[in-house]
Each structure stands twice: as structure tokens, then as C-alpha cells.
Amino acid sequence: MDALRRLDVEVPPLRSPSLIIGLAGWTNAGEVATGSVSYLRDMLRARKFAEIDGDDFYEYTTSRPTVAIESGKVRSLTYPTTELYYWSNPDAPQDLLLAVGVEPDLHWKAYIAAILDLAAELGVARLCTLGGYYDQVPHTGTGLTTGACMDAALSEEMKRLEIEPSTYFGPTGMVTSLIWEANKRSIPAASVWGKAPHYIQIPNPRLQHEVLWRVLALCGLRIDLAPLRKRGDQLVQKINEALKDNPQLKQHIAELESQNRMAQLSPEPLQQEDILKSVEDFLRRPDQSESMEDRRPRLSVGCQPDQTEPRP
């Protein structure tokens, strides 16, 4: 299966390039993955040089093509795919590769092989995947990034950047599968995730910024994130304005902010045994017939959620 389609673009020799990957789908709350990579692509004017043919990887009744119709005329039809870009750094000997697209439905191993074969060919020095999930956190919170890797040195770097080590057992997404397989090929790889507020399910530039500056630090890159940070500040202001008319949600967020502050003081994450005991105790409670999801206050901003709540 020849999944990679190369464009008629000559890629220059790259110097210690990092590869940053963002995929839409199950692991993209707040558009942390695709929004962050798209920001880099547009800010750097990165050049597209290849894409992964979607026919082998997408079930089009699940990951549907998108259409643009204007005044009764079909202007475009776009199939899901993964696009690859490169950027030559004019200021330092660390270049950058970007991959942005849609998480595949089918043939994950072949998809991963296509990306990692290219990474090996281009001499990728570090690979980072991005993700986001909805959680009980405030939009003003700190410590909203988690991560995972299998490289000891990289793990220490992540700790210095205050990326909380993830603890999770269950179904996973492509972003974690990629770093698992990259590790087998001796490519240092990490997955960095943002915790998105469950009550505001729209693109979240504040969270994108929190994830992205850390990922760029892991890759040894200096890129201007000021416009992204400004968008994040504007989102916070917009949410705070909306909260004036929603005292119930405002109180809920105050409780989340208190929990967030306490969480920053916790010395150690829960171990597997503690998590399992907590879940068992929760399920024994007699009042769990009502869905917790149904009881969550939300802030309506005219956008619909696009996923459940995955973890790495």
C-alpha cells in the first residue's frame, strides 16, 4: 500500500527537524491538535510537500467529505486526508515538519508506517503529537497540560516544562499509537495534551497556546505565539462576559477554580490501585442512575461538541 503521495515540490536538506502532528477526531477537544498545527503552518507559511491518500484509511460514511455550496453551485469537495508541510528555520539549525489532518478510521498500522517511514527518511530528531480532551477544569486554570513518552531524557524535559505525567488506562487514539511505534524505531517521541473546559466546547486558543509553547520548547524552536496568546485572552474575556448572565455556571466555575488551585498543591498523582478503588466506590453509590454528563452546566456559544472525552 503506497499511502504517501508526494507533490512536485523539492524538499531541501533539513537540519535536525522535529515533526509535530495534529489530527482531528476523537482527540481534538478545543481543536488543540489541529488548531495548534494550523497556527504554525499559517504563521510560518510552511510549504506543503506531501499528503496521505485517504481512500485506504477513511470510512467515508464516518469521516465524511466536506462540500462548499454557494448560490446553488458546488464550489468544492474535500476528502479527509493528512497533509505534510516543511519549514526551513532561518534563525537556527532546527527545521520543522508539520502533519495535520483527520485521524484515520482504518489500517492504523499502515498509516503509522507511512508517517514514520517519511520521518526516518527526512532525519526527524523528535516527534510530538498533540491532543485535547474535555475535563472538569476552569477556562482560567493552570496546569492544564498532560503528556506521555517512553524516553527518559524527554520525560525529564517534560517535567521541567510542567507537563503533568498522564495516568490513564483505556481506549486510545492515533496520537498515542504514533509515539508507541516511533519509540520502536528509536525516534524520541512525546504526546502532549490539553485539558479543555467541559462547559465551553469551541476552539480554544488559550489552551492551544498552553500546549504549543511547551511542545516548541521540547523541539528547541522559537516561534512567535503572541497572536495565539492574544486570541486566548480575548476568548477568556468573552467567556467572562457571558458568565454575567449565568450565575449557576459562574458558581460552578468558581468551584472548579478552587479545585484547580488545590490540584496544583497535590504532591503525587494517583496510582492505578487508587484510581480503581475510586471508580469502584463511585459505582457503589446509589444515585448514579442519572448521567453525570446531564448534570454538567454548560455555556452555550453556538457550537456543538464533536467528540466524547478520550485520554492518551
N, C-alpha and C positions, 0 to 999 in steps of 0.2 A: 504494500500500500504506500504509494508516493504521496504523502499528505501535504508536503510543503510545496507551494507554488512560488517560485522566485520571479520577481519583476525584473524588467530590463534596467536595473539600477546597479551600478558598481559600488560595492561596499569597500571603503578604504581599509587598510590595516588598522585594527582597533587596539588601543592600549589599555590593558587590564580592565576590560569592560565589565560592568555589572549588568545584570538582567533583572528588570522589575516587571512583574506580571500582575495584571488586574483583570478579573473575569466577572462578568455579570452573571446573575443567577442566585443560587441559594446562599451564597456567602458574600453578599454585597450590600448589607444594610447601610443606609446613608450614602450609598454609592461611594463608599470608602475605597473600594478596589478600582472600579472603572473611572470614577471621578478624579482620583489622585493621578493615575497614569495618564488620563486625558489632559489633565492640567500640565504635566511635564511635556507631553507631546506638543501641545499648543504653545507653551511658553518657550520651549527650546526650538520650535519649528523642526522637530525631528523628521527625518525622511523615511518614508515607507519603502521597504525593500522586499518584503515577502508577506505571504499570508497562508493560512492553513485552510485547505479546501474543506468546506463544511459538509459536503454530501456524505462523507464517511463517518461523521461524528455527531450529527444532529438529527433528531426525530422532529421533522418539521411540523407535526401536529402538536408538539410540546414546545419546542423553541421555534416559534413561527417567524417567517419572514415578515418584514415591515414594508408598508407601502405608503407613498405620498400621493394623495389625490387632491387636485386643486381645480375648482370650477368644472368638475366633471371629467377632468383629464388625469390619467395616471402619469405622474411625473417621474416616479422611481419605484423600484422594487429591490429591497436589500435582504440578502440571505445572511443568517448568522455565520460568523467566521471569527478567526483570530488574526489580527493584523500585527505585523512586526516592523519596528522602526529602529533607526540608529541615530546617534548624535555624537559628533566628534567635539570633545571638550577643548575650547581654545585656550583655557587658562591652566589646565593641569593634565597630567598623563593618566587620567581616568575617564574613559569614554562610557557611553551608556547605550544599552539596548532596552527597548520597551515592547511589551506584548500586551495588547488589550483586545478583548473580545467577549465571547459568551462561553460559559462552562459547557463542555460537551455532554451530550446525553449518552453517547455510545463509544465503544472502543477506547476507553481511557488509556490503556497501556500504549496503544499505538500513538495516541495524541501526545502523551508524555514523551515517548521516544522521539517524535518529530521535533519537539522543543529542545530536548536535551542533546540530541544529535547536532542541532544547529548551535547550541551553546558551546559544545565541545569544539566544533569547527571554528568558531569565532573566538575561542580562548576566554570564555567567561570566567572571571575570577570570583564572582559572588552572585548568587541568585536569591532574590527576595520576592515572595508572593504576598499580596495584600488581601485583607478580608475585613468584614464587619458583621456584627450580629447585634440584635436588639437585646437590651438588658435593662434591669431596674437601676438606672443611673440618671443623674440630672444633666441637663444640657450645659450647665455651668461647671460640671465636675472636673476633677483632676484624676490622674492615674487611670485613664480610660484606654490604655493600650495593653494588650497581652501578646504573647508570642511563643513560638516553639522552634527548636532547631535540634540538631544532633552533633554539632561541632562544639567542642568545649571552649575554644577561644572565642568563637562567635557568641556563645551563651554568656560569657563574661562581659562582652561588649554590650549585649542587650541589657544586662542588669545595670550597667553604668548609665545607660540611657533611660532607666526606669521603665523598661518594658517588663511587665509582670509575667513571670513564667506561667504558662497556661496549664491548668489541670482539668482534664476532660476525658470522658470515656463514652464513646458512642459513634454514630454515623459521622462521616467526614466529607469534605469536598475536594475538588481538584487541587486547590491551593496547598493542602497538606500532603496530598499524594505526590505532588511535584517535588516537594522538598525531601520526601522519603526516598524517591527514586534518584534525585540528584545526589544525595548522600552516598548511594551505592556507587556512583561514578566519581566520588571524591571531589564533587563540586560543593564548596561551602554554601549552605542554603538555610534560609530562615523564612518563617511566615509571621507577619506582624498584623495584628487585628485591632480594630477599634470597637469599643462598646458604645453603641448608639442608643440614645434615649428611646424607650418603647413608645412614648406618647407623641413623638414627632417624627413620623416616618416619611421623610423627604430627603433630598440630597443635603448632606451635612458638611459644608466646607470647614467648619471648626474642627470636626473630628478628622476630616481628611488631612488637615494641617498637622494635627497631633500625631497622626501615623506617619505622614510623609517626611517630616523633618527628621524623625528618628531613622527611617529607612535610608534617607540620603546620608545621614551620619554613618550608618553601618557600611555604606558603599564608598565613603570617603569623598562625597560630592558636595559642592557648594552651589546651590541653585536658589534663585530669588523666589521666596514663598510669600513675600509681603502681600501681593494681590489676593492670594488664597486666604491669608490670615484676615485681611480686611473683610472679605466676604463672610468669614466665620463670625467676626464681630457684628456685622450687620444682621446676620441670622439671629444671634443672641438677642440683639435689641428688638428685632421683630417678634420673637417669642415672648420676651418680657412685656411688650406692649399688649399682645394678645391675652396674656395671663391676667391683666387687669379686669377682664370681664369673665374670668373663670376662677372664682375663689376656691372651688373644690380641688382643681388641678394645681393651683398655686400652693395649697397646703400639702398636697401630695409631693410636690417638687421640694418643698422645704424639708419634708421628712427624708427624701432621697439625698438631699444635700448633707443632712446630718449623718446619714448612713455612710455617705461617701467620705466625709471627714474621718469618721471612726475607722473605716476600712484602711485609710492611709496609715493609721497607727497600729494596725494588726501586724505582729512580728512575723508570722509564718502563714502560708496558705494551708488550707485544709488538705489532709491526706485522703487517700481513696477510702479507707475504712470510715473516716469521719463523714465523708460525703454519702456513702451508702447508708450509714446509720441515720443521717439526717433525712434522707429520702424515705426510709422505712418508717421513721417516726411521723413524717408528714402524711404518708399514705394511711396510717392508722387513725388519723383524726377523722371524726365522724362527719365533718362539714365539707368534705371535698367533692361532693356531687356537683357543686357549682364550679364552672370553669374559672380558674384564676384569670384567664385572658378576658373573660367577660367583665371582671370587676376592675380592670385597669382603667383609670382615667386617661383620656387622650385629648390632644389638642388638634382640632380639625383645621387643616390648612389646605384642603382641596386636593390632596394626593392620596393614593391608595397604597398600602403596603404591598411589596412584591415578593415576600418570602416569609417562611417561618423563621425560627430562631436557631440557626446552626451554631456550632462551635468548631474550633480547629480539629 
